[in-house]
Each structure stands twice: as structure tokens, then as C-alpha cells.
Amino acid sequence: MGEQDPIWRSMLFVPAHVERFVERAHARGADACVLDLEDSVPLAQKAQARAAVPGAAAAIAGRGTPVLVRVNQPSALAIPDIEAVVGPDVRGLVLPKVNDAAMVHEVVHRIDRVEAQKGLRQGHTRLLALIEDVQALPALDDIARSTPRMLGMMLGPEDFSVSAGMAPVRDALMLPNQLVLFACRRAGILPFGFPGSIADYGDADAFAQTIRLARQLGFVGGLCIHPTQVAVMNAGFSPSAEDIEHARGVIDAFENAEREGRGAAEYRSKMVDLPVVVRAREILRRIATAPLSTPQETNP
């Protein structure tokens, strides 16, 4: 996980072919917008949506919201997507249905060529891999380490649950989410996600509980499909004022102990050693990399 990697708490899907959604995307309060070319776009409108991305990305990015694009699978659709959407206003691609590192390598090869053709810095386009099938589980480490472009991974709860023959409920999704998170941590990339259905946005309190649990598990943000999820995710994945104060106190106590030649300290009646300090420093890093607040509309 690079020091400058963006930590987007909320990444809101917006159908790339629906102009009225695109026009309001920057006002939803999400840390990033994901222009979607996959599930939300009918096959007959794929070409229209693809052609709309460069203009839509420029408009949204120009208003201060980073833009990603979810491309299609299989490669017959993914290749024209990549060639059309990689550009200066697109920060990254969301890759669906990633089952192995070979698929990532194929995408990276295509991105390398397009970036060179368009005069972009090599590595400009980051990747976020969606794990959506049980077949991917043995390959998680290979996927996570497949390219320096990889920003993070996230379990796609709906498709994954279908592949596993299970319901997309918290108890069933805990293990696969944690497997994805552990692979991300081993590879030093960002773990995105939460142990729940991405489609459950009607009960804000229940969704807030899911996001609080996700943060406790170590997740840093996630994808969302409805504007009402944005504020919940931004709050749930952000350190509280109490968290920040505690982190600063922990670090100060430890650094004072180090200056005195001790390897541990006491802070608020608890021992502070290096693992505690690492967690505290990660909390403060979240503040340093947090996106600026953006306006949020209340109407979906």
C-alpha cells in the first residue's frame, strides 16, 4: 500500500449512458465515481455508454470528483472499453469477475499500449479487482500481486454468493471478505468491501452497522450502488475525533519512551508497543489522505 494511494471510502456506481445521473454524480458526496459499463448498461447500449465515458469523466473530474470506470468481461467487450476510456480524467479501472492473474496481465498489457498511444504516464491507470466467483479464491495472492497498478481488491457479494450457492448475508460473506482482505494486506494493497449485500440500501441503520463492522475488520472503503449509501460509508470508514486524539496520544507516548531507551510505553492505563503504534499511524494516515468534503444531495 503506497503512501500516496488514494483511500476512497465511497465509490458510487453511475451508469455511463444515463446523462441525468452523470450530471449529478459530482454532487452525491462520494469520494469517487465509478462510471459503469457493465451490469447497469444493457448490451444494446454498450457502445453508446463507452463513447460517453471520456466526456462524462472530464465533466465529473473537472468538478473535483475522481473517476473510475468499470469495464466489461469477456475480453471481446473489455478491449474496446479499455481503448475508449483510458485517458487523463480516468484514475482507474474496476475489473469485474477476476478469477486469476492472467486476466489482469492481459488487461495491463492493453493499458500499457493505450497509455503510450495517448501520451499518458505509464502507471497512470490504477486497477481495482472484483472477486466474484469461488474459483478466484485460490488465486487471491497472485491477483493481488499481479501488477504495481493494483490499488485494491473487493469481493463482489452478489455474484460471489451466486457462485457459492449461498445467500448474500453477513454470516455467509464474512469468510470470503476476510480472505480478500488478508490477501490485500499480504500484497500491500487496499482492502475494499464489507460483509453484506451491496444491494441492501433501504435500512440505513443496518447498513451503518455493516460498515462499522467492516472498518473493525480492517476494510478502508467500498463500492456502492445508491446515493443513500454514500454518507453512511464516508462516516463509517472515517476515524472519529476520539480515534484521532487517541492515535496521537499513543504515538506521542511511544516516541517519548523511545527517546528514553524503552521499547514500550503506557497510555491511558494500557501498554503501547509497536503494533499499537502501527495502527495509530494508519489512522493518522487516513486523515492525511482523506478526500476533501464534497456537497451531497439528499434526493436519490
C-alpha positions in Angstrom: 0.0 0.0 0.0 1.8 3.1 -1.2 1.9 6.2 0.9 0.2 8.2 -1.8 -2.5 5.7 -2.7 -5.9 7.3 -2.6 -8.2 5.8 0.1 -11.7 6.2 -1.2 -14.3 5.5 1.4 -17.2 5.5 -1.0 -17.1 4.8 -4.7 -20.5 5.3 -6.3 -21.6 3.4 -9.4 -23.2 5.7 -12.1 -24.5 4.2 -15.4 -22.3 5.8 -18.0 -25.1 6.1 -20.5 -27.7 7.8 -18.3 -27.0 11.6 -18.7 -29.1 12.7 -15.8 -27.1 10.5 -13.4 -23.8 11.6 -14.8 -24.7 15.3 -14.4 -25.4 14.9 -10.7 -22.6 12.4 -9.9 -20.2 15.0 -8.5 -22.8 16.3 -6.1 -23.5 13.0 -4.4 -20.7 13.3 -1.8 -18.9 10.1 -2.9 -15.1 10.1 -2.7 -15.0 8.7 -6.2 -17.4 8.0 -9.0 -17.4 4.7 -11.0 -18.8 5.1 -14.5 -20.3 1.8 -15.2 -20.1 0.0 -18.5 -21.1 -3.4 -17.1 -24.2 -4.6 -15.2 -26.1 -1.3 -15.3 -25.8 -1.0 -19.1 -27.9 -3.2 -21.5 -26.0 -5.0 -24.2 -27.6 -2.9 -26.9 -26.3 0.3 -25.3 -22.7 -0.8 -24.5 -21.3 1.2 -27.4 -23.2 4.3 -26.5 -22.1 4.1 -22.9 -18.5 3.5 -23.9 -18.5 6.6 -26.2 -19.9 8.7 -23.4 -17.2 8.0 -20.9 -14.5 10.5 -21.9 -16.8 13.4 -21.8 -18.5 12.3 -18.7 -15.2 11.7 -16.9 -13.9 15.1 -17.9 -17.1 16.8 -16.5 -17.1 14.8 -13.2 -13.3 15.1 -12.7 -13.5 18.8 -13.6 -15.8 19.3 -10.6 -13.4 17.6 -8.2 -14.6 14.0 -8.0 -12.1 11.3 -9.1 -13.4 9.0 -11.8 -13.0 5.2 -12.3 -14.6 3.1 -14.9 -16.0 -0.5 -14.5 -15.3 -2.3 -17.8 -16.9 -5.4 -19.1 -15.9 -9.0 -19.4 -15.2 -11.0 -21.6 -12.3 -9.5 -23.5 -14.4 -9.0 -26.6 -16.1 -6.2 -24.7 -13.2 -5.3 -22.3 -10.8 -4.5 -25.1 -12.9 -1.8 -26.8 -13.8 -0.5 -23.3 -10.2 -0.1 -22.3 -9.2 1.5 -25.6 -12.0 4.0 -25.4 -11.9 5.0 -21.7 -8.3 5.1 -20.6 -7.4 8.7 -20.5 -6.3 11.7 -18.4 -9.6 12.0 -16.5 -9.9 8.3 -15.6 -7.9 7.4 -12.5 -8.5 3.7 -12.7 -10.5 0.7 -14.0 -12.7 -1.6 -11.9 -12.2 -5.1 -13.3 -15.1 -7.4 -12.8 -15.0 -11.2 -12.5 -11.3 -11.5 -11.9 -10.5 -15.2 -11.4 -6.8 -15.3 -12.0 -3.7 -13.2 -12.5 -3.6 -14.0 -16.2 -6.7 -11.9 -16.8 -5.0 -9.0 -15.0 -1.9 -9.3 -17.1 -3.9 -9.2 -20.3 -5.6 -6.0 -19.2 -2.3 -4.4 -18.1 -0.8 -5.2 -21.5 -3.6 -3.4 -23.2 -3.5 -0.4 -20.8 0.3 -0.1 -21.4 -0.3 0.3 -25.1 -3.2 2.7 -24.8 -1.4 4.9 -22.3 1.6 5.1 -24.6 -0.6 6.0 -27.6 -2.4 8.7 -25.6 0.8 10.2 -24.1 -0.1 9.3 -20.5 2.4 8.5 -17.8 2.9 4.7 -17.6 1.1 3.6 -14.5 -1.4 6.4 -14.6 -4.4 4.0 -14.7 -4.8 2.0 -11.5 -6.8 -1.2 -11.1 -9.4 -2.4 -8.6 -10.1 -6.1 -8.9 -13.6 -7.5 -8.1 -13.6 -11.1 -6.8 -16.9 -12.5 -7.9 -16.5 -16.3 -8.1 -15.4 -19.1 -5.7 -12.9 -20.0 -8.5 -10.8 -17.0 -7.6 -10.2 -17.8 -4.0 -7.1 -20.0 -4.6 -5.6 -17.2 -6.8 -6.1 -14.2 -4.4 -2.4 -13.7 -3.7 -1.5 -14.0 -7.3 -4.2 -11.5 -8.3 -3.2 -9.0 -5.5 0.5 -9.1 -6.5 -0.1 -9.3 -10.3 0.8 -5.7 -11.1 2.0 -2.4 -9.5 -1.1 -0.9 -11.0 -3.3 -2.8 -8.5 -4.8 -0.4 -6.0 -7.0 -2.9 -4.2 -9.5 -5.7 -4.3 -13.1 -6.1 -3.2 -15.4 -9.1 -3.0 -18.4 -8.7 -5.3 -21.0 -10.0 -2.8 -24.0 -10.7 -5.2 -22.1 -12.6 -7.9 -19.9 -14.4 -5.4 -22.9 -15.6 -3.5 -24.4 -17.0 -6.6 -21.2 -18.9 -7.4 -21.1 -20.3 -3.9 -24.8 -21.2 -3.8 -25.4 -19.1 -0.7 -27.4 -16.1 0.3 -25.6 -12.7 0.4 -25.9 -12.3 4.2 -23.4 -11.2 6.7 -22.6 -14.6 8.2 -22.0 -16.2 4.8 -20.0 -13.3 3.5 -17.6 -12.9 6.5 -15.1 -15.6 5.5 -14.7 -14.7 1.8 -14.4 -11.0 2.6 -11.7 -11.7 5.2 -9.8 -13.9 2.7 -9.8 -11.0 0.2 -8.7 -8.6 3.0 -5.8 -10.9 4.1 -4.6 -11.2 0.5 -4.7 -7.4 0.2 -2.7 -6.9 3.4 -0.1 -9.5 2.3 0.3 -7.7 -1.0 0.3 -4.2 0.5 -2.7 -3.1 -1.5 -6.0 -1.6 -0.2 -8.8 -3.9 1.1 -12.2 -2.6 0.0 -15.5 -4.1 0.9 -17.9 -5.0 3.7 -19.6 -8.3 4.8 -23.1 -7.6 3.4 -25.1 -7.2 0.3 -24.3 -4.2 -1.8 -28.0 -4.1 -2.9 -29.3 -3.6 0.7 -29.6 0.2 1.0 -33.2 0.5 2.3 -32.3 0.2 6.0 -29.7 2.9 6.8 -29.2 1.7 10.4 -28.5 -1.9 9.4 -26.1 -0.7 6.6 -24.3 1.6 9.1 -23.7 -1.5 11.4 -22.3 -3.4 8.5 -19.9 -0.6 7.6 -18.8 -0.2 11.3 -18.0 -3.9 11.3 -16.2 -3.6 8.0 -13.9 -0.9 9.5 -13.3 -3.0 12.6 -12.3 -5.9 10.3 -9.8 -3.6 8.5 -11.5 -2.5 5.3 -10.9 1.0 4.2 -13.9 1.7 1.9 -16.1 0.2 -0.8 -18.2 0.4 -3.8 -21.9 1.4 -3.5 -24.8 1.5 -5.9 -27.1 4.1 -4.3 -26.5 7.7 -3.1 -28.0 6.9 0.3 -25.1 4.6 1.0 -22.5 7.3 0.5 -22.9 9.3 3.7 -23.0 6.1 5.7 -19.8 4.8 4.2 -18.0 8.1 4.5 -18.8 8.3 8.2 -18.3 4.6 8.9 -14.9 4.4 7.2 -13.6 7.6 8.8 -11.7 7.8 12.1 -13.7 9.6 14.8 -12.4 12.6 16.7 -11.8 10.3 19.6 -9.9 7.8 17.4 -7.7 10.6 16.2 -7.0 12.0 19.6 -6.2 8.5 20.9 -3.8 7.8 18.0 -1.9 11.0 18.5 -1.6 10.3 22.2 -0.4 6.7 21.6 2.3 7.9 19.1 3.5 10.7 21.5 3.8 8.3 24.4 5.7 5.7 22.3 8.1 8.3 20.8 8.8 9.6 24.3 9.5 6.1 25.5 11.9 5.5 22.6 13.8 8.7 23.4 14.3 7.3 26.9 15.5 4.0 25.5 12.3 2.0 26.2 10.6 -0.2 23.7 7.1 0.2 25.1 5.0 2.9 26.8 1.9 3.3 28.9 -1.0 5.4 27.7 -4.4 5.6 29.5 -3.5 2.6 31.6 -2.7 0.4 28.6 0.6 -0.9 27.2 1.7 0.7 24.0 4.1 -1.3 21.8 4.9 -1.2 18.1 1.8 -3.0 16.8 -0.4 -0.5 18.6 1.7 2.4 17.2 1.4 1.0 13.6 -2.4 1.0 14.0 -2.3 4.6 15.3 -0.2 5.7 12.4 -2.5 4.2 9.9 -5.4 6.2 11.5 -3.5 9.4 11.1 -2.5 8.4 7.5 -6.2 8.2 6.8 -6.6 11.8 7.8 -3.7 12.9 5.6 -5.1 11.1 2.5 -8.8 11.9 3.2 -10.6 13.5 0.2 -11.9 17.0 0.7 -15.6 17.1 1.7 -17.9 17.5 -1.3 -21.6 18.6 -1.4 -24.1 15.8 -1.1 -27.7 15.8 -2.4 -30.4 14.3 -0.3 -32.6 13.1 -3.1 -31.7 9.9 -4.9 
